[in-house]
Amino acid sequence: MFAETFSAGDLNAVMALYEPGAVLVAQPGQTVRGHANIREALKGFLALKPRFVLRFGKALVSDDIALLLSTWTLHGTGPDGKAVELAGQTTDVVRRQKDGTWLLVVDNPFGIE
């Protein structure tokens, strides 16, 4: 769902995948917390009109918590009209909700950084 909604530029749908108090590593060394701050951080990425591809790697699950390891690529266009290409490996933590869905608690698209 994340790759689909992110590539579609649907910020509201992307935000629906995060718990209210979630943490996002917006870039290496910069962490933001909560929907308002995550929304603001993601706006810059969505402005690139990205084509985002997420390749699932592994899930380590313990009860209602899971660690997700995946790789991703992003291709978009910067404000200057030049191509932007980014790639990385995620280390994300998700929690199963009472309704059975999983929401992001920690979103670290830069893996081990």
Beta strands, then each sheet from edge to edge (+ up, - down):
strand 1: 18-27
strand 2: 30-33
strand 3: 51-62
strand 4: 65-77
strand 5: 83-96
strand 6: 102-107
sheet 1: 2+ 1- 6- 5+ 4- 3+
end
